[in-house]
Amino acid sequence: MEVSRSNYLEIVKIIPFSERRTCFCDFARQNEIKIEKINYKNHISKKELRKAYKIYKSKPSGRNYFHEKKLIVKAFEDVEKFLRSEKND
């Protein structure tokens, strides 16, 4: 199956800091969220991004990935900010 680049967003444009991106990508993979590698960069569809956010919000409040709770919380704050800006466009 060919991946259409227009259907995918660069994760780097959603989550600007590499440590947060790493946490987000690991979280996504653990929860079977599809991340595509296009030109050596991780990409995600809007549908999968919303799915990851929904899973994150449904998890118990004791989320502690990589023993660094703040990184995953900050990563999903970036995702939330992006999703809100998409609604306003």
C-alpha positions as CSV (number, residue, x, y, z in Angstrom):
1,M,0.0,0.0,0.0
2,E,1.4,3.4,-1.0
3,V,1.3,6.1,1.7
4,S,0.0,9.4,0.5
5,R,2.0,12.1,2.1
6,S,-0.8,14.6,2.1
7,N,-2.8,12.4,4.5
8,Y,0.0,12.5,7.1
9,L,1.4,15.1,9.4
10,E,5.0,15.4,10.4
11,I,5.1,14.6,14.2
12,V,8.0,17.1,14.5
13,K,5.6,19.9,13.5
14,I,3.1,18.8,16.2
15,I,5.6,18.1,19.0
16,P,8.6,20.4,18.7
17,F,11.0,18.8,21.3
18,S,12.7,15.5,20.6
19,E,12.4,14.0,24.1
20,R,8.6,14.6,24.0
21,R,8.4,13.2,20.5
22,T,10.2,10.0,21.6
23,C,7.8,9.5,24.5
24,F,4.8,10.2,22.2
25,C,6.0,7.7,19.5
26,D,6.7,5.0,22.1
27,F,3.3,5.6,23.6
28,A,1.7,5.4,20.2
29,R,3.5,2.2,19.3
30,Q,2.6,0.6,22.7
31,N,-1.1,1.4,21.9
32,E,-0.9,0.2,18.2
33,I,-1.2,3.6,16.7
34,K,0.2,3.7,13.2
35,I,3.2,5.9,12.7
36,E,4.6,6.0,9.1
37,K,8.2,6.7,8.3
38,I,8.3,9.1,5.3
39,N,11.7,10.5,4.2
40,Y,13.3,9.4,7.5
41,K,10.7,11.3,9.5
42,N,7.8,10.0,11.6
43,H,4.4,10.9,10.3
44,I,0.9,10.3,11.7
45,S,-2.6,10.7,10.2
46,K,-5.1,13.0,11.9
47,K,-7.3,10.1,12.6
48,E,-4.5,8.2,14.3
49,L,-3.5,11.3,16.2
50,R,-7.0,11.8,17.6
51,K,-7.1,8.1,18.5
52,A,-3.8,8.4,20.4
53,Y,-5.1,11.5,22.2
54,K,-8.3,9.6,23.1
55,I,-6.4,6.6,24.5
56,Y,-4.1,8.9,26.5
57,K,-7.0,10.7,28.0
58,S,-8.7,7.4,29.0
59,K,-5.7,6.1,30.8
60,P,-5.5,6.4,34.6
61,S,-4.0,9.7,35.9
62,G,-0.9,7.9,37.1
63,R,0.6,7.9,33.6
64,N,4.3,7.6,34.0
65,Y,6.2,6.6,30.8
66,F,10.0,6.4,31.0
67,H,9.8,7.5,34.6
68,E,9.4,11.0,33.3
69,K,5.8,12.0,33.6
70,K,6.3,15.5,32.5
71,L,7.6,14.6,29.0
72,I,4.5,12.6,28.0
73,V,2.2,15.2,29.6
74,K,3.9,18.0,27.7
75,A,3.8,15.9,24.5
76,F,0.1,15.5,24.8
77,E,-0.3,19.2,25.6
78,D,1.3,19.9,22.2
79,V,-1.0,17.4,20.6
80,E,-4.0,19.0,22.3
81,K,-2.9,22.5,21.2
82,F,-2.5,21.2,17.6
83,L,-5.9,19.5,17.5
84,R,-7.6,22.7,18.9
85,S,-5.9,24.8,16.2
86,E,-7.1,22.4,13.5
87,K,-10.7,22.9,14.7
88,N,-10.4,26.6,14.5
89,D,-9.1,26.6,10.9
